Amino acid sequence: MDALLLSRIQFGFLISFHVLFPAFTIGLASWLGFVEWRWLRTRNPVWRDLFFFWQKIFAVSFGMGVVSGIVMAFQFGTNWPRLSQIAGTVIGPLLTYEVLTAFFLEASFLGVMMFGWGRVSPRLHFFSTCMVALGTLFSTFWILASNSWLHTPAGYETINGVVHPVDWFEVVFNPSFPYRLAHMAIGSFITTCFVVGGVGAWYLRRKEHVEAGRKMLGAAVIFAAITVPVHIFVGDMHGLNTLKHQPMKIAAVEAHWHQGQEGEGVPLVVFAVPNEKEERNDLEIAIPRVGSLILTHSMDGTFAPLTSVPASERPPVTPVFFAFRIMVGIGTLMLLLAWLSAFTLARRKLFDSGALLRAWNWMLPSGFVALVAGWFVTEMGRQPWIVYGVLRTTDAVGPQTAWMTAISLAVYVAGYAFVFGWGIWYLVKILRHGPHAQDGSPSLEGGDRTPARPISAADQSL
């Protein structure tokens, strides 16, 4: 347990926690836009009640995402100063662009969306909701541009060991960026979709807020049936791109240790226990040639095995291998549930199917689990590089001692458990309370729900 390992654990803990909230709010902002659009089109009060209900959840989630993001950003200076020193000329401007576009846009319209109901026209309020949703996508764009550059750096030159950008178009639109942006954005929408559908199914099972539950689950089923297969296709394209630019990450994903005989292809390892010391797989269950078919689109195609490079150049195989299978397994379950639910919905039997409603309940957190597993694959699979081919992780860590890092890690864990534990408890409390009928808008009397009281956006009187 040296400072390097503890710093990696600390950053992994912080980013794994942080990524949940932005991903959820990315999808939730667009869901709010859809719900308000339905209210404007139909004037059905159920849609209005759903908007106020999910707006409270958005307010709490957005706040926790901002707080955890700020804390995570501190790590660049405290734990990884060499990264900022060598690649800060690229990372810094990209994060600044996020502030100038996403944060400014959200800051301009978030207050109108949260507190403007009854104070501005319905059309202007809807426009503000759409701008908040657009701001979350702008934020995704710049964050993924920065992170993707760490994986596939382009458009730069190195002078005296320091990276200098020479072509910002190549920096932003680096080789992996389009695939990772699409994969992350769609994954965020699907994560929110299964939360919305799971909550709707829970209300239907309890026979509470039945009409709201029907609308939530019905919308989630239709959206998931369309987008989950699209996400799988984008994931396949992302995998092919990764094979081209980060072959050892794919070799770790497949636990592909040795090159086989010519013409026999690469098997798909369904399950195994990677043995990194012996450079082989224990308890392996594999399907011949399917790995070649998926990754090279031919039955006898090959790609570089892990033993083609020294052990010091390989990522940690075991966590990458299992995290990928968790992600793919959850995606497969999502597809099966979405299509089976869509078929049942077309037969008008979905809302009375106890088994499917229970399945949607169980799958409510599945998007978050798949999201974290996917980030483990992406970030651990990049090792031993923090900037692929430019800067090693061991060379980016700061001079802090192991004790300093261990103490700060303990403080983070305790602080997150307390602060965000209460935040998540409050979200559950709102969900249990459910969407209740409004009298047309929140009360505007006595300063209730104003920007001077930000937490009033999520006030929940029980």
Rosetta blueprint (number, residue, H / E / L):
1 M L
2 D L
3 A H
4 L H
5 L H
6 L H
7 S H
8 R H
9 I H
10 Q H
11 F H
12 G H
13 F H
14 L H
15 I H
16 S H
17 F H
18 H H
19 V L
20 L H
21 F H
22 P H
23 A H
24 F H
25 T H
26 I H
27 G H
28 L H
29 A H
30 S H
31 W H
32 L H
33 G H
34 F H
35 V H
36 E H
37 W H
38 R H
39 W H
40 L H
41 R H
42 T H
43 R L
44 N L
45 P H
46 V H
47 W H
48 R H
49 D H
50 L H
51 F H
52 F H
53 F H
54 W H
55 Q H
56 K H
57 I H
58 F H
59 A H
60 V H
61 S H
62 F H
63 G H
64 M H
65 G H
66 V H
67 V H
68 S H
69 G H
70 I H
71 V H
72 M H
73 A H
74 F H
75 Q H
76 F H
77 G H
78 T H
79 N L
80 W L
81 P H
82 R H
83 L H
84 S H
85 Q H
86 I H
87 A H
88 G H
89 T H
90 V H
91 I H
92 G H
93 P H
94 L H
95 L H
96 T H
97 Y H
98 E H
99 V H
100 L H
101 T H
102 A H
103 F H
104 F H
105 L H
106 E H
107 A H
108 S H
109 F H
110 L H
111 G H
112 V H
113 M H
114 M H
115 F H
116 G L
117 W E
118 G L
119 R L
120 V E
121 S L
122 P H
123 R H
124 L H
125 H H
126 F H
127 F H
128 S H
129 T H
130 C H
131 M H
132 V H
133 A H
134 L H
135 G H
136 T H
137 L H
138 F H
139 S H
140 T H
141 F H
142 W H
143 I H
144 L H
145 A H
146 S H
147 N H
148 S H
149 W H
150 L H
151 H H
152 T L
153 P L
154 A L
155 G L
156 Y E
157 E E
158 T E
159 I E
160 N L
161 G L
162 V E
163 V E
164 H E
165 P E
166 V L
167 D L
168 W H
169 F H
170 E H
171 V H
172 V H
173 F L
174 N L
175 P L
176 S L
177 F H
178 P H
179 Y H
180 R H
181 L H
182 A H
183 H H
184 M H
185 A H
186 I H
187 G H
188 S H
189 F H
190 I H
191 T H
192 T H
193 C H
194 F H
195 V H
196 V H
197 G H
198 G H
199 V H
200 G H
201 A H
202 W H
203 Y H
204 L H
205 R H
206 R H
207 K L
208 E L
209 H L
210 V H
211 E H
212 A H
213 G H
214 R H
215 K H
216 M H
217 L H
218 G H
219 A H
220 A H
221 V H
222 I H
223 F H
224 A H
225 A H
226 I H
227 T H
228 V H
229 P H
230 V H
231 H H
232 I H
233 F H
234 V H
235 G H
236 D H
237 M H
238 H H
239 G H
240 L H
241 N H
242 T H
243 L H
244 K H
245 H H
246 Q L
247 P H
248 M H
249 K H
250 I H
251 A H
252 A H
253 V H
254 E L
255 A L
256 H L
257 W L
258 H L
259 Q L
260 G L
261 Q L
262 E L
263 G L
264 E L
265 G L
266 V L
267 P L
268 L E
269 V E
270 V E
271 F E
272 A E
273 V E
274 P E
275 N E
276 E L
277 K L
278 E L
279 E L
280 R E
281 N E
282 D E
283 L E
284 E E
285 I E
286 A E
287 I E
288 P L
289 R L
290 V H
291 G H
292 S H
293 L H
294 I H
295 L H
296 T H
297 H L
298 S L
299 M L
300 D L
301 G L
302 T L
303 F L
304 A L
305 P L
306 L H
307 T H
308 S H
309 V L
310 P L
311 A H
312 S H
313 E H
314 R L
315 P L
316 P L
317 V H
318 T H
319 P H
320 V H
321 F H
322 F H
323 A H
324 F H
325 R H
326 I H
327 M H
328 V H
329 G H
330 I H
331 G H
332 T H
333 L H
334 M H
335 L H
336 L H
337 L H
338 A H
339 W H
340 L H
341 S H
342 A H
343 F H
344 T H
345 L H
346 A H
347 R L
348 R L
349 K L
350 L H
351 F H
352 D H
353 S L
354 G H
355 A H
356 L H
357 L H
358 R H
359 A H
360 W H
361 N H
362 W H
363 M L
364 L L
365 P L
366 S H
367 G H
368 F H
369 V H
370 A H
371 L H
372 V H
373 A H
374 G H
375 W H
376 F H
377 V H
378 T H
379 E H
380 M H
381 G L
382 R L
383 Q L
384 P L
385 W E
386 I E
387 V E
388 Y L
389 G L
390 V L
391 L E
392 R E
393 T H
394 T H
395 D H
396 A H
397 V L
398 G L
399 P L
400 Q L
401 T L
402 A H
403 W H
404 M H
405 T H
406 A H
407 I H
408 S H
409 L H
410 A H
411 V H
412 Y H
413 V H
414 A H
415 G H
416 Y H
417 A H
418 F H
419 V H
420 F H
421 G H
422 W H
423 G H
424 I H
425 W H
426 Y H
427 L H
428 V H
429 K H
430 I H
431 L H
432 R H
433 H H
434 G L
435 P L
436 H L
437 A L
438 Q L
439 D L
440 G L
441 S L
442 P L
443 S L
444 L L
445 E H
446 G H
447 G H
448 D L
449 R L
450 T L
451 P L
452 A L
453 R L
454 P H
455 I H
456 S H
457 A H
458 A H
459 D L
460 Q L
461 S L
462 L L
